[in-house]
Amino acid sequence: MATAKQITRVREAAKALELAEQNLIEAKREFTLSVKELEGKNKKEKITAPPPAKMLENADKIIQNIGVSERILTILQSDPKKVWSFKEVGKRLPDANMDSIRALLPRLVRLGKATKEGRGQFKYNGLV
């Protein structure tokens, strides 16, 4: 049975994660607007913008700094009704260690962020 302190900590962590996700969405939106603005100026001022591949590389670096457990949770949230195996999650996170994924999924269950649906099968807990 979880203590009140543990429940409070989980709720605070969930709020922090939600805020981080909102900040990431806002940063992506700002990034896209900046690129579009720069592309518009290029037509007038003949300034060369960095190639899109370089911009995406920088965005990928930012995304990789997000912890593996948050990335796993994002995958589970992408299809909340789907039951995911750790192998399916691993295919979506090729840079993450499979043993880490296997260990983190039960941890997300203990934190109440996911539910275990069967042996090696996990689903997003939409109640969080």
URGIZI-V75170 format. One record per pair of residues at least 12 apart in sequence whose C-alpha atoms are under 8 Angstrom apart, sorted by the first residue. I is the first residue (numbers start at 0). J is the second residue. Records with the same first field share a line. If there is no record, write none. Layout:
I = J ; J
//
This chain:
9 = 110
10 = 127
13 = 127
16 = 69
67 = 95 ; 100
68 = 100 ; 103 ; 104 ; 107
71 = 88 ; 100 ; 104
72 = 107 ; 112 ; 113 ; 123
74 = 88 ; 91
75 = 113 ; 122 ; 123
76 = 123
79 = 122 ; 123 ; 124 ; 125
80 = 122 ; 123
81 = 122
82 = 116 ; 120 ; 121 ; 122
83 = 120 ; 121 ; 122
84 = 119 ; 120 ; 121
85 = 97 ; 100 ; 101 ; 104 ; 119 ; 120 ; 121
88 = 100
104 = 121
111 = 124 ; 127
112 = 124 ; 125 ; 126 ; 127
113 = 125
//
